[in-house]
Amino acid sequence: MTVDDAVISLARFSNGALGTFEATRFAAGRKNGWFFEINGDKGSVRFEFERMNELYFFDRTDPAHAQGFRSILATESIHPYMQAWWPPGHIIGYEHGFTHSIYNFVNAIMRDTPASPDFVEGAKVNAVLDAMSKSSETRKWVAVPGIVITPMARV
């Protein structure tokens, strides 16, 4: 493959943690295979975009006979968005992510509170992407620069 539609990046965080980021449009067999996984010395958690109702959790402190990933349904009545979803056990759809974003934005306007994500968070994401690109070009570790944004006066 000669196109830049696949990337793998290594990351070192300020707390000493290591990370990998991988993206491609050409993962055979995947329809919408986005996932996030965090692994630590005491356990792991994984969210898969193709299975939005579930969170996978592993706890190394579980008894040996019970160790393994378990699936936790995310549609329980205690979830903060549950009042906008179908009853527990019904699926969360792709559109819910967009609906939640709009809800959060409108809610921030109504309550006169900062919206999230905001421009600063977007700038931070772009700083990470720029550092990844520079690292790829130079084949060296590249620090992500701090983002300093001067707040604008409210109008």
Contacts in CASP RR format, 6 or more apart in sequence:
PFRMAT RR
TARGET T0000
AUTHOR 0000-0000-0000
METHOD contacts of the structure
MODEL  1
MTVDDAVISLARFSNGALGTFEATRFAAGRKNGWFFEINGDKGSVRFEFE
RMNELYFFDRTDPAHAQGFRSILATESIHPYMQAWWPPGHIIGYEHGFTH
SIYNFVNAIMRDTPASPDFVEGAKVNAVLDAMSKSSETRKWVAVPGIVIT
PMARV
1 26 0 8 1.000
5 24 0 8 1.000
5 25 0 8 1.000
5 26 0 8 1.000
6 23 0 8 1.000
6 24 0 8 1.000
6 25 0 8 1.000
6 26 0 8 1.000
7 21 0 8 1.000
7 22 0 8 1.000
7 23 0 8 1.000
7 24 0 8 1.000
7 132 0 8 1.000
7 136 0 8 1.000
8 20 0 8 1.000
8 21 0 8 1.000
8 22 0 8 1.000
9 20 0 8 1.000
9 21 0 8 1.000
9 22 0 8 1.000
9 132 0 8 1.000
9 135 0 8 1.000
9 136 0 8 1.000
10 18 0 8 1.000
10 19 0 8 1.000
10 20 0 8 1.000
11 18 0 8 1.000
11 19 0 8 1.000
11 20 0 8 1.000
11 21 0 8 1.000
12 18 0 8 1.000
12 19 0 8 1.000
12 141 0 8 1.000
13 19 0 8 1.000
21 132 0 8 1.000
27 33 0 8 1.000
30 50 0 8 1.000
31 50 0 8 1.000
32 49 0 8 1.000
32 50 0 8 1.000
32 94 0 8 1.000
33 48 0 8 1.000
33 49 0 8 1.000
33 50 0 8 1.000
34 48 0 8 1.000
34 49 0 8 1.000
34 50 0 8 1.000
35 46 0 8 1.000
35 47 0 8 1.000
35 48 0 8 1.000
35 49 0 8 1.000
36 46 0 8 1.000
36 47 0 8 1.000
37 44 0 8 1.000
37 45 0 8 1.000
37 46 0 8 1.000
37 47 0 8 1.000
38 44 0 8 1.000
38 45 0 8 1.000
38 46 0 8 1.000
41 60 0 8 1.000
42 59 0 8 1.000
42 60 0 8 1.000
42 61 0 8 1.000
43 58 0 8 1.000
43 59 0 8 1.000
43 60 0 8 1.000
44 56 0 8 1.000
44 57 0 8 1.000
44 58 0 8 1.000
44 69 0 8 1.000
45 55 0 8 1.000
45 56 0 8 1.000
45 57 0 8 1.000
45 58 0 8 1.000
46 55 0 8 1.000
46 56 0 8 1.000
46 57 0 8 1.000
46 69 0 8 1.000
47 55 0 8 1.000
47 56 0 8 1.000
48 54 0 8 1.000
48 56 0 8 1.000
52 74 0 8 1.000
52 91 0 8 1.000
52 92 0 8 1.000
52 93 0 8 1.000
52 94 0 8 1.000
52 96 0 8 1.000
53 73 0 8 1.000
53 74 0 8 1.000
53 75 0 8 1.000
53 89 0 8 1.000
53 91 0 8 1.000
53 92 0 8 1.000
54 71 0 8 1.000
54 72 0 8 1.000
54 73 0 8 1.000
54 74 0 8 1.000
55 71 0 8 1.000
55 72 0 8 1.000
55 74 0 8 1.000
56 69 0 8 1.000
56 70 0 8 1.000
56 71 0 8 1.000
56 72 0 8 1.000
57 69 0 8 1.000
57 70 0 8 1.000
57 72 0 8 1.000
58 67 0 8 1.000
58 68 0 8 1.000
58 69 0 8 1.000
58 70 0 8 1.000
59 67 0 8 1.000
60 67 0 8 1.000
62 68 0 8 1.000
73 88 0 8 1.000
73 89 0 8 1.000
74 92 0 8 1.000
75 82 0 8 1.000
75 85 0 8 1.000
75 86 0 8 1.000
75 88 0 8 1.000
75 89 0 8 1.000
75 90 0 8 1.000
75 91 0 8 1.000
75 92 0 8 1.000
76 82 0 8 1.000
76 88 0 8 1.000
77 88 0 8 1.000
79 85 0 8 1.000
81 96 0 8 1.000
81 100 0 8 1.000
81 103 0 8 1.000
82 88 0 8 1.000
84 99 0 8 1.000
84 103 0 8 1.000
85 92 0 8 1.000
85 96 0 8 1.000
104 115 0 8 1.000
104 116 0 8 1.000
105 115 0 8 1.000
107 113 0 8 1.000
108 114 0 8 1.000
108 115 0 8 1.000
108 116 0 8 1.000
109 115 0 8 1.000
119 149 0 8 1.000
120 147 0 8 1.000
120 149 0 8 1.000
123 147 0 8 1.000
123 149 0 8 1.000
124 147 0 8 1.000
127 144 0 8 1.000
127 145 0 8 1.000
127 146 0 8 1.000
127 147 0 8 1.000
128 144 0 8 1.000
131 142 0 8 1.000
131 143 0 8 1.000
131 144 0 8 1.000
131 145 0 8 1.000
132 142 0 8 1.000
134 142 0 8 1.000
135 141 0 8 1.000
135 142 0 8 1.000
END
